[in-house]
Amino acid sequence: MTAESRQKSLEEGAPARALAPPPVLYGFLLLLALMFAVSYAVGSAAGPVSPGMSGSSDSGVVSPDSGGGGTGGGQDGMDGMD
């Protein structure tokens, strides 16, 4: 193989190689997927954050904005604090 043919074969393969993502990107994406899988598994094993947060079931919990008989806003004991 002569130097001219060797250089020509390298130039022909260059555009296809230039369009391919670097191998480090594949490693990063694999690590990202692995971290997501581990965090999902840990979250599933831990269960719900607090009682009554198991989905869309209505357990009778009154939310602060539903007007559950409060004084109409503000914090108790904060009268006159401007």
C-alpha positions as protocol buffer text, in pm:
chain_id: "A"
residue {
  index: 1
  type: MET
  ca { x: 0 y: 0 z: 0 }
}
residue {
  index: 2
  type: THR
  ca { x: 149 y: 332 z: -98 }
}
residue {
  index: 3
  type: ALA
  ca { x: 133 y: 651 z: 104 }
}
residue {
  index: 4
  type: GLU
  ca { x: -109 y: 804 z: -147 }
}
residue {
  index: 5
  type: SER
  ca { x: -360 y: 519 z: -127 }
}
residue {
  index: 6
  type: ARG
  ca { x: -332 y: 506 z: 252 }
}
residue {
  index: 7
  type: GLN
  ca { x: -407 y: 880 z: 278 }
}
residue {
  index: 8
  type: LYS
  ca { x: -697 y: 848 z: 33 }
}
residue {
  index: 9
  type: SER
  ca { x: -858 y: 565 z: 234 }
}
residue {
  index: 10
  type: LEU
  ca { x: -833 y: 771 z: 553 }
}
residue {
  index: 11
  type: GLU
  ca { x: -1000 y: 1067 z: 386 }
}
residue {
  index: 12
  type: GLU
  ca { x: -1288 y: 854 z: 256 }
}
residue {
  index: 13
  type: GLY
  ca { x: -1369 y: 719 z: 605 }
}
residue {
  index: 14
  type: ALA
  ca { x: -1340 y: 1056 z: 777 }
}
residue {
  index: 15
  type: PRO
  ca { x: -1692 y: 1194 z: 707 }
}
residue {
  index: 16
  type: ALA
  ca { x: -1866 y: 883 z: 843 }
}
residue {
  index: 17
  type: ARG
  ca { x: -1649 y: 886 z: 1153 }
}
residue {
  index: 18
  type: ALA
  ca { x: -1699 y: 1260 z: 1205 }
}
residue {
  index: 19
  type: LEU
  ca { x: -2079 y: 1215 z: 1222 }
}
residue {
  index: 20
  type: ALA
  ca { x: -2062 y: 938 z: 1484 }
}
residue {
  index: 21
  type: PRO
  ca { x: -2090 y: 1052 z: 1847 }
}
residue {
  index: 22
  type: PRO
  ca { x: -1780 y: 1008 z: 2065 }
}
residue {
  index: 23
  type: PRO
  ca { x: -1763 y: 687 z: 2270 }
}
residue {
  index: 24
  type: VAL
  ca { x: -1760 y: 891 z: 2591 }
}
residue {
  index: 25
  type: LEU
  ca { x: -2118 y: 996 z: 2514 }
}
residue {
  index: 26
  type: TYR
  ca { x: -2230 y: 633 z: 2519 }
}
residue {
  index: 27
  type: GLY
  ca { x: -2065 y: 586 z: 2858 }
}
residue {
  index: 28
  type: PHE
  ca { x: -2235 y: 895 z: 2994 }
}
residue {
  index: 29
  type: LEU
  ca { x: -2578 y: 785 z: 2869 }
}
residue {
  index: 30
  type: LEU
  ca { x: -2526 y: 439 z: 3017 }
}
residue {
  index: 31
  type: LEU
  ca { x: -2431 y: 590 z: 3351 }
}
residue {
  index: 32
  type: LEU
  ca { x: -2733 y: 821 z: 3338 }
}
residue {
  index: 33
  type: ALA
  ca { x: -2968 y: 529 z: 3271 }
}
residue {
  index: 34
  type: LEU
  ca { x: -2808 y: 327 z: 3551 }
}
residue {
  index: 35
  type: MET
  ca { x: -2847 y: 614 z: 3799 }
}
residue {
  index: 36
  type: PHE
  ca { x: -3213 y: 655 z: 3701 }
}
residue {
  index: 37
  type: ALA
  ca { x: -3280 y: 283 z: 3745 }
}
residue {
  index: 38
  type: VAL
  ca { x: -3115 y: 275 z: 4088 }
}
residue {
  index: 39
  type: SER
  ca { x: -3298 y: 586 z: 4210 }
}
residue {
  index: 40
  type: TYR
  ca { x: -3631 y: 448 z: 4084 }
}
residue {
  index: 41
  type: ALA
  ca { x: -3570 y: 118 z: 4264 }
}
residue {
  index: 42
  type: VAL
  ca { x: -3481 y: 295 z: 4590 }
}
residue {
  index: 43
  type: GLY
  ca { x: -3789 y: 517 z: 4563 }
}
residue {
  index: 44
  type: SER
  ca { x: -4013 y: 220 z: 4499 }
}
residue {
  index: 45
  type: ALA
  ca { x: -3867 y: 34 z: 4795 }
}
residue {
  index: 46
  type: ALA
  ca { x: -3911 y: 336 z: 5026 }
}
residue {
  index: 47
  type: GLY
  ca { x: -4282 y: 360 z: 4955 }
}
residue {
  index: 48
  type: PRO
  ca { x: -4499 y: 670 z: 4971 }
}
residue {
  index: 49
  type: VAL
  ca { x: -4361 y: 993 z: 5116 }
}
residue {
  index: 50
  type: SER
  ca { x: -4633 y: 1025 z: 5380 }
}
residue {
  index: 51
  type: PRO
  ca { x: -4951 y: 844 z: 5469 }
}
residue {
  index: 52
  type: GLY
  ca { x: -5232 y: 917 z: 5229 }
}
residue {
  index: 53
  type: MET
  ca { x: -5009 y: 993 z: 4930 }
}
residue {
  index: 54
  type: SER
  ca { x: -5070 y: 667 z: 4749 }
}
residue {
  index: 55
  type: GLY
  ca { x: -5223 y: 813 z: 4435 }
}
residue {
  index: 56
  type: SER
  ca { x: -5553 y: 980 z: 4358 }
}
residue {
  index: 57
  type: SER
  ca { x: -5755 y: 831 z: 4645 }
}
residue {
  index: 58
  type: ASP
  ca { x: -5942 y: 1086 z: 4857 }
}
residue {
  index: 59
  type: SER
  ca { x: -5865 y: 1008 z: 5219 }
}
residue {
  index: 60
  type: GLY
  ca { x: -6046 y: 1309 z: 5364 }
}
residue {
  index: 61
  type: VAL
  ca { x: -5734 y: 1521 z: 5402 }
}
residue {
  index: 62
  type: VAL
  ca { x: -5820 y: 1891 z: 5386 }
}
residue {
  index: 63
  type: SER
  ca { x: -5579 y: 2097 z: 5178 }
}
residue {
  index: 64
  type: PRO
  ca { x: -5485 y: 2449 z: 5297 }
}
residue {
  index: 65
  type: ASP
  ca { x: -5653 y: 2619 z: 5000 }
}
residue {
  index: 66
  type: SER
  ca { x: -5988 y: 2441 z: 5038 }
}
residue {
  index: 67
  type: GLY
  ca { x: -6111 y: 2662 z: 5324 }
}
residue {
  index: 68
  type: GLY
  ca { x: -6114 y: 2402 z: 5596 }
}
residue {
  index: 69
  type: GLY
  ca { x: -6250 y: 2634 z: 5866 }
}
residue {
  index: 70
  type: GLY
  ca { x: -5943 y: 2849 z: 5928 }
}
residue {
  index: 71
  type: THR
  ca { x: -5930 y: 3216 z: 6013 }
}
residue {
  index: 72
  type: GLY
  ca { x: -5890 y: 3319 z: 5650 }
}
residue {
  index: 73
  type: GLY
  ca { x: -5515 y: 3316 z: 5605 }
}
residue {
  index: 74
  type: GLY
  ca { x: -5204 y: 3431 z: 5780 }
}
residue {
  index: 75
  type: GLN
  ca { x: -5030 y: 3265 z: 6068 }
}
residue {
  index: 76
  type: ASP
  ca { x: -5180 y: 3242 z: 6414 }
}
residue {
  index: 77
  type: GLY
  ca { x: -5019 y: 3474 z: 6667 }
}
residue {
  index: 78
  type: MET
  ca { x: -4881 y: 3709 z: 6403 }
}
residue {
  index: 79
  type: ASP
  ca { x: -5133 y: 3994 z: 6450 }
}
residue {
  index: 80
  type: GLY
  ca { x: -4976 y: 4338 z: 6438 }
}
residue {
  index: 81
  type: MET
  ca { x: -4650 y: 4218 z: 6278 }
}
residue {
  index: 82
  type: ASP
  ca { x: -4596 y: 4442 z: 5974 }
}
